[in-house]
């Protein structure tokens, strides 16, 4: 079965890991500082703050941006639950606004409606879903008009660009994840990038127990640090990221041709946005997704649904038999997200695909015509 993801690790990663092991500096250290600098440079930002994973990066960034307990943060219901749970961990409450039907990213018009209706919203948190940048100019205008912080969840968008510059450089701060299935990996890890030195300093303190230096702690924080071993992987992977993304885009172009022959709908790439194709996500005809997945599986191609239940419908926020006391949230009238959750399907696009595997995936996709009810 051709998998939906396959991390690519090689001798460079091994050499950097062995160098850290030989140094004995396994926790937060010089390798982490190097990775922070290198990743910030890649994103075109002044500062990088490493974290233990993408969720802790979001949590730390929200706190660093001044989001307080009881505040409200408008975000998307169509993402991994970590986007909203980080808001809840910060003591704030997510406000769910609907998504764009073509890109599946947070709809700026829905966000504007939420901002007009709710004066307690203090931050906007869009997600660059599947590796496609959000329309950040529009979100920037809304953040300025309504005096909100703007934090981008770029956990899936390493290497994507908006108006020619890397995602991460268009918000007050942006957060990345380096989980093994992402466009580059540190095993587990995350990063906050920002041009604001005060935000960077607050985030750096928060991920390190509120420490300033030595054993002086000036604020409440967590141990959300990235290890030197993770940073060693990150430094090696970052050098390869442009090639990884280039291969993803080439693979996506081949899949576009196959989808054009099928009953499926290909992902879009609007003007001024260069897709990084963390996922290649097709749209299935209503009611036919299971049949499509079965047809692909019969040809040896794995697929996966990202995400089958919108966050505002998760028991964590919506309640239900298993959760009698759900976390506070607002909004939830999101029909576009709910329909997308019933029809999207992601197929392999990763750079680990061999030429033979890519041909198999493309042929399987092109065969999806006349096989669904």
C-alpha positions as CSV (number, residue, x, y, z in Angstrom):
1,X,0.0,0.0,0.0
2,X,1.4,3.4,-1.0
3,X,1.2,5.5,2.3
4,X,-0.2,8.9,2.7
5,X,3.1,10.1,4.2
6,X,6.7,8.9,4.4
7,X,9.3,10.9,6.3
8,X,12.6,11.3,4.3
9,X,15.7,10.9,6.6
10,X,19.2,10.2,5.5
11,X,22.9,10.4,6.3
12,X,22.9,14.1,6.9
13,X,20.3,13.7,9.7
14,X,22.2,10.8,11.2
15,X,25.5,12.8,11.2
16,X,23.9,15.8,12.9
17,X,22.3,13.5,15.5
18,X,25.6,11.8,16.2
19,X,27.3,15.1,16.6
20,X,24.8,16.1,19.3
21,X,25.2,12.8,21.1
22,X,28.9,13.2,21.0
23,X,28.6,16.7,22.4
24,X,26.6,15.6,25.4
25,X,24.4,18.7,25.1
26,X,21.1,16.9,24.6
27,X,18.6,19.4,25.9
28,X,18.1,23.0,25.0
29,X,21.4,24.3,23.7
30,X,23.5,25.6,20.8
31,X,21.9,23.4,18.2
32,X,18.5,24.8,19.1
33,X,19.7,28.4,18.9
34,X,21.1,27.6,15.4
35,X,17.8,26.0,14.3
36,X,15.8,29.0,15.6
37,X,18.0,31.4,13.6
38,X,18.0,29.3,10.5
39,X,14.3,28.8,10.4
40,X,13.6,32.5,11.1
41,X,15.9,33.4,8.2
42,X,14.1,30.9,6.0
43,X,10.7,32.6,6.9
44,X,12.1,36.1,6.5
45,X,11.4,37.0,10.1
46,X,13.6,38.5,12.8
47,X,13.1,35.9,15.5
48,X,12.5,32.2,15.9
49,X,11.5,30.5,19.2
50,X,11.6,26.7,19.2
51,X,9.0,24.7,21.1
52,X,8.3,21.0,21.9
53,X,5.5,20.7,19.3
54,X,3.1,22.8,17.2
55,X,0.4,22.9,19.8
56,X,2.8,24.2,22.5
57,X,4.1,26.8,20.0
58,X,0.5,28.0,19.4
59,X,-0.2,28.1,23.2
60,X,3.0,30.1,23.9
61,X,2.4,32.5,21.0
62,X,-1.1,33.3,22.1
63,X,0.2,34.1,25.6
64,X,3.1,36.1,24.1
65,X,0.6,38.1,22.0
66,X,-1.3,39.1,25.1
67,X,-4.3,36.8,24.8
68,X,-5.7,36.6,28.3
69,X,-8.1,34.2,30.1
70,X,-11.7,35.0,29.1
71,X,-10.6,36.6,25.8
72,X,-12.1,35.2,22.5
73,X,-10.1,34.2,19.4
74,X,-11.8,33.8,16.1
75,X,-10.6,30.7,14.2
76,X,-11.5,28.0,11.8
77,X,-13.6,24.9,12.6
78,X,-11.8,23.0,9.8
79,X,-8.4,22.1,11.1
80,X,-6.8,19.7,13.5
81,X,-8.2,20.2,17.0
82,X,-4.9,21.6,18.3
83,X,-5.7,25.0,16.7
84,X,-8.7,25.5,19.0
85,X,-7.3,23.5,22.0
86,X,-4.3,25.9,22.1
87,X,-6.8,28.7,22.5
88,X,-8.5,26.9,25.4
89,X,-5.1,26.1,27.0
90,X,-4.4,29.8,27.0
91,X,-7.6,30.3,29.0
92,X,-9.4,32.0,26.0
93,X,-12.4,30.8,24.1
94,X,-12.5,29.9,20.4
95,X,-15.1,31.6,18.1
96,X,-15.7,29.4,15.0
97,X,-16.2,31.2,11.7
98,X,-16.8,29.3,8.4
99,X,-14.4,28.5,5.6
100,X,-14.0,29.3,2.0
101,X,-15.7,26.6,-0.1
102,X,-12.8,26.4,-2.6
103,X,-9.7,26.6,-0.4
104,X,-11.1,25.4,2.9
105,X,-9.2,28.1,4.6
106,X,-10.9,30.5,7.1
107,X,-13.2,32.9,5.2
108,X,-12.3,36.6,5.9
109,X,-15.9,37.6,5.4
110,X,-17.1,35.2,8.0
111,X,-14.4,36.5,10.3
112,X,-15.5,40.1,9.7
113,X,-19.0,39.1,10.6
114,X,-17.8,37.6,13.8
115,X,-15.7,40.6,14.7
116,X,-18.7,42.9,14.2
117,X,-20.9,40.8,16.4
118,X,-18.4,40.1,19.2
119,X,-16.4,42.9,20.8
120,X,-14.6,40.4,23.1
121,X,-12.6,38.9,20.2
122,X,-9.0,40.0,20.7
123,X,-7.2,37.8,18.2
124,X,-7.6,36.2,14.7
125,X,-6.1,32.7,14.2
126,X,-6.3,31.5,10.5
127,X,-4.8,28.2,9.4
128,X,-2.8,27.7,6.2
129,X,-4.7,24.4,5.6
130,X,-3.1,21.6,3.6
131,X,-0.2,23.9,2.8
132,X,-2.1,26.7,1.1
133,X,-1.7,30.2,2.4
134,X,-4.7,32.2,3.6
135,X,-5.5,35.6,2.2
136,X,-3.3,37.3,4.8
137,X,-3.7,40.9,3.5
138,X,-7.4,40.7,4.3
139,X,-6.8,39.3,7.7
140,X,-4.2,42.0,8.4
141,X,-6.7,44.7,7.5
142,X,-9.3,43.1,9.8
143,X,-6.8,42.8,12.7
144,X,-5.8,46.5,12.3
145,X,-9.4,47.7,12.0
146,X,-10.6,45.7,15.1
147,X,-7.4,46.1,17.1
148,X,-6.8,42.3,17.2
149,X,-3.6,40.3,17.3
150,X,-3.0,38.2,14.2
151,X,-1.5,34.7,14.7
152,X,-1.1,32.3,11.8
153,X,-1.2,28.5,12.2
154,X,1.3,27.4,9.6
155,X,1.7,23.9,10.9
156,X,1.1,22.4,7.4
157,X,2.6,25.2,5.3
158,X,6.4,25.0,5.5
159,X,7.6,26.3,2.1
160,X,4.3,27.9,1.0
161,X,4.4,31.5,-0.1
162,X,1.9,34.4,-0.1
163,X,2.6,37.2,-2.6
164,X,6.1,35.9,-3.1
165,X,7.2,35.7,0.5
166,X,7.2,32.7,2.9
167,X,4.2,32.2,5.1
168,X,5.2,33.1,8.6
169,X,6.1,36.7,7.7
170,X,2.6,38.1,7.2
171,X,1.2,38.0,10.8
172,X,2.2,39.3,14.2
173,X,3.5,35.7,14.8
174,X,3.2,32.3,13.1
175,X,3.6,28.8,14.3
176,X,4.9,25.7,12.7
177,X,4.8,22.0,13.5
178,X,7.6,19.5,12.8
179,X,5.6,16.3,13.3
180,X,7.0,13.4,11.2
181,X,4.3,13.7,8.5
182,X,4.9,17.4,8.0
183,X,6.9,18.9,5.1
184,X,10.0,18.7,7.3
185,X,10.4,17.0,10.7
186,X,12.2,17.2,14.0
187,X,10.4,14.0,15.2
188,X,8.2,16.2,17.5
189,X,8.7,20.0,17.6
190,X,7.4,23.4,16.8
191,X,8.5,26.9,16.0
192,X,7.2,30.5,16.6
193,X,8.4,33.1,14.2
194,X,7.9,36.8,14.6
195,X,9.4,40.2,13.8
196,X,8.4,41.6,17.2
197,X,11.2,41.3,19.7
198,X,8.9,41.7,22.7
199,X,6.6,38.8,21.5
200,X,9.7,36.7,20.9
201,X,11.0,37.3,24.4
202,X,7.7,36.6,26.1
203,X,7.4,33.4,24.1
204,X,10.9,32.3,24.9
205,X,10.3,32.8,28.6
206,X,7.0,31.0,28.4
207,X,8.5,27.8,26.9
208,X,11.2,27.8,29.6
209,X,9.4,28.2,32.9
210,X,9.3,32.0,32.7
211,X,13.1,32.1,33.0
212,X,15.2,35.1,32.2
213,X,18.6,33.7,33.1
214,X,20.0,31.1,35.4
215,X,17.3,30.3,38.0
216,X,15.6,33.7,37.8
217,X,11.9,33.2,36.9
218,X,9.8,36.3,36.3
219,X,6.6,34.8,35.0
220,X,4.6,31.6,34.8
221,X,5.6,29.2,32.1
222,X,6.0,25.6,31.0
223,X,8.7,23.3,29.9
224,X,7.8,23.5,26.2
225,X,11.5,23.4,25.0
226,X,12.7,21.6,21.9
227,X,15.6,19.2,22.5
228,X,19.0,19.5,20.8
229,X,18.3,16.2,19.1
230,X,15.1,17.5,17.5
231,X,16.9,20.7,16.4
232,X,19.7,18.6,14.8
233,X,17.1,16.9,12.7
234,X,15.5,20.3,12.0
235,X,18.7,21.9,10.8
236,X,19.4,18.9,8.4
237,X,15.8,18.9,7.2
238,X,15.6,22.6,6.6
239,X,18.4,22.4,4.1
240,X,16.3,19.9,2.1
241,X,12.9,21.7,2.5
242,X,13.0,23.6,-0.8
243,X,13.7,20.4,-2.7
244,X,11.0,18.6,-0.7
245,X,8.4,21.3,-1.6
246,X,9.5,21.3,-5.2
247,X,8.9,17.6,-5.5
248,X,5.5,17.9,-3.8
249,X,4.5,20.6,-6.3
250,X,5.7,18.4,-9.2
251,X,3.8,15.5,-7.9
252,X,0.7,17.7,-7.4
253,X,0.9,18.8,-11.0
254,X,0.9,15.2,-12.2
255,X,-2.1,14.5,-9.9
256,X,-3.9,17.5,-11.3
257,X,-3.7,15.8,-14.8
258,X,-5.1,12.6,-13.3
259,X,-7.9,14.4,-11.4
260,X,-9.0,16.1,-14.7
261,X,-9.8,12.7,-16.1
262,X,-11.8,11.7,-13.0
263,X,-15.1,12.6,-11.3
264,X,-13.1,14.3,-8.5
265,X,-12.3,18.0,-8.0
266,X,-8.6,19.1,-7.6
267,X,-7.3,21.5,-5.0
268,X,-7.0,25.1,-6.1
269,X,-4.1,27.5,-6.1
270,X,-5.4,31.0,-6.2
271,X,-3.2,33.9,-7.6
272,X,-0.3,35.1,-5.4
273,X,-0.3,31.8,-3.3
274,X,2.2,29.1,-3.9
275,X,0.9,25.8,-2.5
276,X,3.3,23.6,-0.5
277,X,1.0,20.6,-0.8
278,X,1.4,19.2,2.7
279,X,-1.7,17.3,1.5
280,X,-3.2,16.8,-1.9
281,X,-6.9,17.0,-1.1
282,X,-9.6,16.2,-3.6
283,X,-13.3,16.8,-3.4
284,X,-15.5,13.8,-3.9
285,X,-19.1,13.9,-5.2
286,X,-21.6,14.1,-2.3
287,X,-22.1,10.7,-0.7
288,X,-19.3,9.0,-2.7
289,X,-16.2,9.5,-0.6
290,X,-16.2,5.9,0.9
291,X,-16.5,4.4,-2.6
292,X,-13.6,6.6,-3.8
293,X,-11.4,5.5,-0.9
294,X,-12.3,1.9,-1.5
295,X,-11.5,2.2,-5.2
296,X,-8.1,3.7,-4.4
297,X,-7.3,1.1,-1.8
298,X,-8.2,-1.7,-4.3
299,X,-5.3,-0.3,-6.5
300,X,-2.9,-0.1,-3.5
301,X,-3.2,3.6,-2.7
302,X,-3.9,4.8,0.8
303,X,-6.0,7.8,1.5
304,X,-7.2,9.7,4.6
305,X,-9.8,12.3,5.6
306,X,-8.4,15.5,7.1
307,X,-10.8,16.2,8.9
308,X,-13.9,14.1,9.3
309,X,-15.4,16.1,12.2
310,X,-15.2,19.9,12.3
311,X,-13.8,21.2,15.6
312,X,-17.1,22.9,16.6
313,X,-18.8,19.5,16.4
314,X,-16.2,17.7,18.5
315,X,-17.5,16.5,21.9
316,X,-14.7,18.6,23.5
317,X,-16.6,21.8,22.4
318,X,-20.1,20.6,21.4
319,X,-20.7,18.2,24.3
320,X,-22.4,14.8,24.1
321,X,-22.7,11.6,26.0
322,X,-19.0,11.3,26.6
323,X,-18.5,15.0,27.5
324,X,-21.1,16.4,29.9
325,X,-19.2,19.7,30.4
326,X,-17.7,20.9,27.1
327,X,-15.2,23.7,26.9
328,X,-16.6,27.2,26.2
329,X,-16.7,28.1,22.5
330,X,-18.8,30.4,20.3
331,X,-20.1,30.5,16.7
332,X,-20.6,27.1,15.2
333,X,-22.9,28.0,12.2
334,X,-20.4,26.7,9.7
335,X,-22.2,24.8,6.9
336,X,-19.4,25.1,4.4
337,X,-16.9,23.4,6.8
338,X,-19.5,20.7,7.6
339,X,-20.0,19.9,4.0
340,X,-16.3,19.9,3.3
341,X,-15.8,17.5,6.2
342,X,-18.1,15.0,4.4
343,X,-16.4,15.2,0.9
344,X,-12.7,15.9,1.2
345,X,-10.1,13.1,0.8
346,X,-6.3,13.3,0.8
347,X,-4.1,11.1,-1.3
348,X,-0.3,10.6,-1.4
349,X,1.7,13.6,-2.8
350,X,4.8,13.4,-0.5
351,X,8.4,13.6,-1.9
352,X,9.0,10.0,-0.8
353,X,7.0,8.7,-3.7
354,X,9.0,6.8,-6.4
355,X,8.2,7.4,-10.0
356,X,6.4,4.1,-10.1
357,X,4.4,4.9,-7.0
358,X,3.4,8.3,-8.4
359,X,2.3,6.7,-11.6
360,X,0.2,4.2,-9.6
361,X,-1.5,6.9,-7.6
362,X,-2.2,9.0,-10.8
363,X,-3.6,6.0,-12.6
364,X,-5.8,5.1,-9.6
365,X,-7.1,8.6,-9.4
366,X,-7.8,8.8,-13.1
367,X,-9.8,5.6,-12.8
368,X,-12.3,7.3,-10.5
369,X,-15.0,7.8,-13.1
370,X,-18.1,5.7,-13.5
371,X,-17.2,3.7,-10.4
372,X,-19.1,5.8,-7.9
373,X,-22.9,5.7,-7.5
